[in-house]
Amino acid sequence: MKMRFMIAIAQKEFRHIFRDGQTLFIILTLPVVMMFLFGYALKSEIEDAPIVLVAPLPSHETRQLASALQASRLFDLVGVETAGDPNELMVRYRARAVVRVEPSYAKELQEAPVHVVIWIDGSDPATATTLRNAIPGFFRKHLSTAMKVTIPELVRTDARFLFNPDQKSSLFFVPGLMAAILAMICALLTSVTVTREKESGTLQNLRISKLRSREIILGKLIPYFVIAVVTGSLILGVGYLAFDVKVKGSLLFLSLASGVYLIANLGLGLLISTIVKKQQHAMLLALGITMMPVIMLSGFVFPIASLPHLLQMLSKVIPATWYLQMVRGVILKASDPALLVTPLLVLSGMAFLFIVLASIRFAKEK
């Protein structure tokens, strides 16, 4: 394998990339825009959930309850009614929950127990589960204050959150966004390289040249690897500046893991480009193989342990699954790189396999 041939192919690809400045601009800015969109949109915390209070007999105590609900960061009191069907109230006010106290609420505060009925919108299971846990907790705290009593604790727990003490969703989602965006961009970048040669007819020139398949493949890989490194640095910078996501562990190991991950996805894109014949087909296939599996099966949004066994096995062949173990370990937990050697080796094997398969496929094209 001759280095000068690889450099010549790389220079050719660089010229093609910089000749299309608009596409280059989109490639570099799209990940940043996606980081802002997904970073602020993906949140597991519940804030200002619309809620309706039904108090059949308004009193000073029910007004105190309404004020407490409105003052809570979790709830947004959108309506107070004396009666009404819960379904109709939920639809009319677009509420997530309807809370009803008894007409004897003021008397119950003096004698206990207090009876509260809660209807929750179950169309969104995640939000419904959060509200189901949050509303009883709110009432325990409010009633303890209103009744001026201390509710006895049967068990005293001292729970402390490690690695993410403030429970910020961004610290969990931003590393996953890195994996998803880099996978999509890398596969898209290289999925059209060989198909572009096929459509333009220049592949015939490569077929009659003395260049070996691996020289062509690696030469095409280098420019897109450089662009992917710049993109990854921008994503990491946006994560730090906009979401306060700091790298707690080894930046050197994170760079190594990210480099291997980029090569794996670039190699996957090259493999796709050697299989299909049209650029549009290559782009659609690259998006289908990278975006949805990364989001659904890699542990980015849903824990792998909660997936069916078959999908758990399938998740092991997705590069992002192994990359997420490393990037979350380094960024959130400052994990020792020695503990992350296994996912690094698996990801390296995938990168090597994709490039070898792409070279073999391209050799058959020649």
C-alpha positions as CSV (number, residue, x, y, z in Angstrom):
1,M,0.0,0.0,0.0
2,K,1.6,3.3,-1.2
3,M,1.0,6.4,1.0
4,R,1.3,8.8,-2.0
5,F,-1.7,7.2,-3.7
6,M,-3.8,7.5,-0.6
7,I,-2.8,11.1,-0.2
8,A,-3.7,11.8,-3.8
9,I,-7.2,10.3,-3.4
10,A,-7.6,12.3,-0.1
11,Q,-6.6,15.5,-1.9
12,K,-9.2,14.8,-4.6
13,E,-11.9,14.3,-2.0
14,F,-10.9,17.4,-0.2
15,R,-11.2,19.4,-3.4
16,H,-14.6,18.0,-4.0
17,I,-15.7,18.8,-0.5
18,F,-14.5,22.4,-0.5
19,R,-15.8,23.0,-4.0
20,D,-19.3,22.6,-2.6
21,G,-19.1,25.2,0.2
22,Q,-22.9,25.2,0.9
23,T,-22.9,21.5,1.7
24,L,-19.8,21.9,3.9
25,F,-21.5,24.7,5.8
26,I,-24.6,22.5,6.3
27,I,-22.5,19.6,7.5
28,L,-20.7,21.7,10.1
29,T,-23.8,23.7,11.3
30,L,-26.5,21.0,11.2
31,P,-25.0,19.1,14.2
32,V,-24.8,22.3,16.3
33,V,-28.5,23.1,15.4
34,M,-29.5,19.5,16.3
35,M,-27.7,19.7,19.6
36,F,-29.7,22.8,20.6
37,L,-33.0,21.4,19.3
38,F,-32.6,17.9,20.9
39,G,-30.7,19.2,24.0
40,Y,-33.5,21.5,25.1
41,A,-36.4,19.2,23.8
42,L,-35.3,16.0,25.4
43,K,-36.1,16.3,29.1
44,S,-37.3,13.8,31.6
45,E,-38.2,16.3,34.3
46,I,-41.8,17.5,34.7
47,E,-42.3,21.2,35.1
48,D,-45.6,23.2,35.0
49,A,-47.8,20.2,34.3
50,P,-51.3,21.6,33.7
51,I,-53.6,20.5,36.6
52,V,-57.3,21.1,37.5
53,L,-58.5,21.3,41.1
54,V,-62.1,20.3,41.9
55,A,-63.3,21.7,45.2
56,P,-67.1,21.1,45.7
57,L,-67.2,23.5,48.7
58,P,-64.9,26.4,48.3
59,S,-63.3,27.6,51.6
60,H,-60.2,29.2,53.0
61,E,-58.5,25.8,53.1
62,T,-59.2,25.0,49.4
63,R,-57.9,28.4,48.4
64,Q,-54.7,27.6,50.3
65,L,-54.5,24.3,48.5
66,A,-54.9,26.1,45.1
67,S,-52.2,28.6,46.0
68,A,-49.9,25.8,47.0
69,L,-50.5,24.0,43.7
70,Q,-49.9,27.2,41.7
71,A,-46.7,28.0,43.6
72,S,-45.3,24.5,43.0
73,R,-42.7,24.2,40.2
74,L,-44.2,20.9,39.2
75,F,-47.7,22.1,38.5
76,D,-49.5,24.8,36.7
77,L,-53.0,25.2,38.1
78,V,-55.1,25.9,35.0
79,G,-58.6,25.7,36.5
80,V,-60.5,25.5,39.8
81,E,-64.0,24.0,39.6
82,T,-66.7,23.0,42.0
83,A,-67.9,20.1,39.9
84,G,-67.5,18.4,36.6
85,D,-66.7,15.2,34.8
86,P,-62.9,14.5,35.0
87,N,-62.7,13.5,31.3
88,E,-64.5,16.7,30.2
89,L,-62.3,18.9,32.5
90,M,-59.1,17.3,31.3
91,V,-60.1,17.9,27.6
92,R,-61.4,21.4,28.2
93,Y,-58.4,22.6,30.2
94,R,-55.9,20.4,28.3
95,A,-54.8,19.2,31.7
96,R,-52.5,16.4,32.6
97,A,-54.4,15.6,35.9
98,V,-57.5,16.4,37.8
99,V,-57.5,16.5,41.6
100,R,-60.7,16.4,43.6
101,V,-61.1,17.0,47.3
102,E,-64.2,16.2,49.3
103,P,-66.8,18.8,50.3
104,S,-65.7,18.1,53.9
105,Y,-62.1,18.9,53.1
106,A,-61.9,21.7,55.7
107,K,-63.2,19.4,58.4
108,E,-61.0,16.5,57.3
109,L,-58.0,18.7,57.9
110,Q,-59.0,18.9,61.5
111,E,-59.8,15.2,62.0
112,A,-58.0,13.3,59.3
113,P,-57.7,11.3,57.1
114,V,-58.0,13.6,54.1
115,H,-59.6,11.9,51.0
116,V,-58.2,13.0,47.6
117,V,-59.1,11.6,44.3
118,I,-56.7,11.9,41.4
119,W,-57.3,11.4,37.7
120,I,-54.2,11.3,35.5
121,D,-53.9,11.5,31.7
122,G,-52.5,8.1,30.8
123,S,-51.9,8.8,27.1
124,D,-48.3,9.7,28.0
125,P,-47.1,6.8,30.3
126,A,-43.8,8.5,31.3
127,T,-45.5,11.7,32.3
128,A,-48.4,9.8,34.0
129,T,-45.9,7.8,36.1
130,T,-44.1,10.9,37.2
131,L,-47.3,12.7,38.2
132,R,-48.6,9.6,40.0
133,N,-45.5,9.7,42.2
134,A,-45.3,13.5,42.5
135,I,-48.9,14.4,43.4
136,P,-49.1,12.2,46.6
137,G,-45.8,13.6,47.7
138,F,-47.0,17.1,47.2
139,F,-50.2,16.4,49.3
140,R,-48.2,14.9,52.1
141,K,-46.0,17.9,52.3
142,H,-48.9,20.4,52.0
143,L,-51.2,18.6,54.5
144,S,-48.3,18.4,57.0
145,T,-48.0,22.2,56.8
146,A,-51.8,22.9,56.7
147,M,-52.5,20.6,59.6
148,K,-49.4,21.7,61.6
149,V,-48.4,18.2,62.3
150,T,-45.4,16.1,61.6
151,I,-46.1,12.9,59.7
152,P,-44.2,10.1,61.4
153,E,-41.5,8.4,59.3
154,L,-41.5,4.6,59.4
155,V,-38.3,4.4,57.4
156,R,-35.8,7.2,57.2
157,T,-33.8,7.1,54.0
158,D,-30.8,9.2,53.0
159,A,-30.7,8.9,49.2
160,R,-27.9,10.7,47.4
161,F,-27.4,10.9,43.6
162,L,-23.9,10.3,42.4
163,F,-22.4,11.6,39.1
164,N,-25.5,13.7,38.4
165,P,-26.6,15.1,41.8
166,D,-28.9,17.7,40.3
167,Q,-30.6,15.1,38.1
168,K,-30.2,17.2,34.9
169,S,-31.5,15.4,31.8
170,S,-28.9,17.2,29.7
171,L,-26.1,15.3,31.4
172,F,-27.7,12.1,30.3
173,F,-28.9,13.0,26.9
174,V,-26.0,15.1,25.5
175,P,-23.6,12.2,25.4
176,G,-26.3,10.2,23.6
177,L,-26.8,13.0,21.2
178,M,-23.1,13.0,20.4
179,A,-23.4,9.3,19.4
180,A,-26.6,9.8,17.4
181,I,-25.5,12.9,15.5
182,L,-21.9,11.6,14.8
183,A,-23.3,8.3,13.5
184,M,-25.7,10.0,11.2
185,I,-23.3,12.6,9.8
186,C,-20.4,10.1,9.3
187,A,-22.6,7.5,7.6
188,L,-24.2,10.2,5.4
189,L,-20.8,11.7,4.4
190,T,-19.3,8.5,3.1
191,S,-22.4,6.7,1.9
192,V,-22.4,8.9,-1.3
193,T,-18.7,8.7,-2.1
194,V,-18.6,5.6,-4.3
195,T,-22.1,6.0,-5.5
196,R,-21.2,9.5,-6.7
197,E,-18.3,8.0,-8.7
198,K,-20.8,5.5,-10.1
199,E,-23.3,8.1,-11.2
200,S,-20.7,10.5,-12.7
201,G,-18.9,7.7,-14.5
202,T,-15.5,8.4,-12.9
203,L,-15.5,5.0,-11.3
204,Q,-14.3,3.6,-14.6
205,N,-11.1,5.6,-14.3
206,L,-10.5,4.1,-10.9
207,R,-11.1,0.6,-12.3
208,I,-8.3,0.9,-14.9
209,S,-5.9,2.5,-12.5
210,K,-3.1,0.7,-10.5
211,L,-4.6,1.8,-7.2
212,R,-5.5,-0.9,-4.8
213,S,-9.0,-1.0,-3.3
214,R,-7.8,-0.4,0.3
215,E,-5.8,2.6,-0.9
216,I,-8.9,4.1,-2.5
217,I,-11.1,3.3,0.5
218,L,-8.6,4.8,3.0
219,G,-7.9,7.8,0.8
220,K,-11.6,8.5,0.7
221,L,-11.9,8.0,4.5
222,I,-9.3,10.5,5.5
223,P,-11.0,13.8,4.5
224,Y,-14.3,12.8,6.0
225,F,-12.6,11.7,9.2
226,V,-11.1,15.2,9.5
227,I,-14.5,16.8,9.0
228,A,-16.1,14.4,11.5
229,V,-13.4,15.3,14.1
230,V,-14.3,19.0,13.6
231,T,-18.0,18.2,13.9
232,G,-17.4,16.1,17.1
233,S,-15.3,19.0,18.6
234,L,-18.2,21.4,17.8
235,I,-20.7,19.1,19.5
236,L,-18.5,18.7,22.6
237,G,-18.1,22.5,22.7
238,V,-21.8,23.2,22.4
239,G,-22.4,20.6,25.2
240,Y,-20.0,22.4,27.5
241,L,-21.1,26.0,26.7
242,A,-24.9,25.5,26.4
243,F,-25.6,22.6,28.7
244,D,-22.7,22.7,31.1
245,V,-21.6,19.1,30.2
246,K,-18.0,18.8,31.3
247,V,-15.6,16.0,30.7
248,K,-14.8,14.6,34.1
249,G,-12.6,11.8,33.0
250,S,-9.7,11.3,30.6
251,L,-10.0,13.6,27.6
252,L,-7.3,11.6,25.8
253,F,-9.3,8.3,26.2
254,L,-12.5,10.1,25.1
255,S,-10.7,11.4,21.9
256,L,-9.4,7.9,21.2
257,A,-12.9,6.3,21.7
258,S,-14.5,9.0,19.6
259,G,-11.9,8.5,16.8
260,V,-12.6,4.8,16.7
261,Y,-16.3,5.4,16.7
262,L,-16.0,7.9,13.8
263,I,-13.9,5.4,11.8
264,A,-16.5,2.7,12.4
265,N,-19.4,4.9,11.1
266,L,-17.4,6.2,8.2
267,G,-16.5,2.6,7.3
268,L,-20.2,1.7,7.5
269,G,-21.0,4.6,5.2
270,L,-18.4,3.4,2.7
271,L,-19.7,-0.1,2.8
272,I,-23.2,1.2,2.0
273,S,-21.8,3.2,-0.9
274,T,-20.3,0.1,-2.4
275,I,-23.6,-1.8,-2.2
276,V,-26.1,0.6,-3.7
277,K,-25.9,2.4,-7.0
278,K,-27.7,5.7,-6.4
279,Q,-26.8,8.5,-4.0
280,Q,-30.4,8.9,-2.9
281,H,-30.6,5.2,-2.0
282,A,-27.3,5.4,-0.2
283,M,-28.5,8.3,2.0
284,L,-31.8,6.7,2.8
285,L,-30.1,3.5,3.8
286,A,-27.5,5.3,5.9
287,L,-30.2,7.2,7.8
288,G,-32.2,4.0,8.3
289,I,-29.3,2.0,9.6
290,T,-27.8,4.7,11.9
291,M,-30.5,7.1,13.2
292,M,-33.3,4.8,14.4
293,P,-31.2,2.0,15.8
294,V,-29.1,4.5,17.7
295,I,-32.1,6.2,19.2
296,M,-34.1,3.1,20.0
297,L,-31.6,0.3,20.7
298,S,-28.3,1.7,21.9
299,G,-29.4,2.9,25.3
300,F,-29.6,6.5,24.2
301,V,-33.3,6.9,25.3
302,F,-34.4,3.5,26.6
303,P,-32.3,1.3,28.9
304,I,-31.1,-1.8,27.1
305,A,-32.1,-3.9,30.0
306,S,-35.8,-3.0,29.5
307,L,-35.7,-4.2,25.8
308,P,-36.9,-7.7,24.8
309,H,-34.1,-10.2,24.8
310,L,-33.9,-10.4,21.0
311,L,-33.5,-6.6,20.7
312,Q,-30.9,-6.7,23.5
313,M,-28.9,-9.1,21.4
314,L,-29.4,-6.9,18.3
315,S,-28.2,-3.8,20.2
316,K,-24.7,-5.4,20.6
317,V,-24.1,-5.1,16.8
318,I,-24.7,-1.3,16.9
319,P,-21.5,0.7,17.3
320,A,-23.3,3.4,19.3
321,T,-24.1,0.9,22.1
322,W,-20.4,0.4,22.9
323,Y,-19.6,4.1,22.3
324,L,-22.2,5.2,24.8
325,Q,-20.7,3.0,27.5
326,M,-17.4,4.8,27.0
327,V,-18.6,8.4,26.5
328,R,-21.0,8.3,29.5
329,G,-18.4,6.6,31.6
330,V,-15.8,9.3,30.8
331,I,-18.0,12.4,30.8
332,L,-20.3,11.6,33.7
333,K,-18.4,9.1,36.0
334,A,-14.8,9.8,35.3
335,S,-14.4,6.1,34.8
336,D,-10.9,4.5,34.7
337,P,-10.0,3.8,31.0
338,A,-9.0,0.3,32.1
339,L,-12.6,-0.4,32.8
340,L,-13.7,0.6,29.3
341,V,-11.2,-1.4,27.3
342,T,-13.7,-4.1,26.3
343,P,-16.1,-1.7,24.5
344,L,-13.1,0.0,22.9
345,L,-11.9,-3.3,21.5
346,V,-15.3,-4.3,20.3
347,L,-15.8,-0.9,18.6
348,S,-12.3,-1.2,17.0
349,G,-13.2,-4.7,15.7
350,M,-16.4,-3.2,14.1
351,A,-14.4,-0.4,12.5
352,F,-11.8,-2.8,11.1
353,L,-14.6,-5.1,9.8
354,F,-16.5,-2.4,8.1
355,I,-13.4,-1.0,6.3
356,V,-12.3,-4.5,5.2
357,L,-15.8,-5.3,3.9
358,A,-15.9,-2.0,2.1
359,S,-12.5,-2.7,0.5
360,I,-13.7,-6.2,-0.6
361,R,-16.9,-4.9,-2.1
362,F,-15.0,-2.1,-3.9
363,A,-12.6,-4.6,-5.3
364,K,-15.5,-6.5,-6.8
365,E,-16.7,-3.2,-8.3
366,K,-13.4,-2.7,-9.9
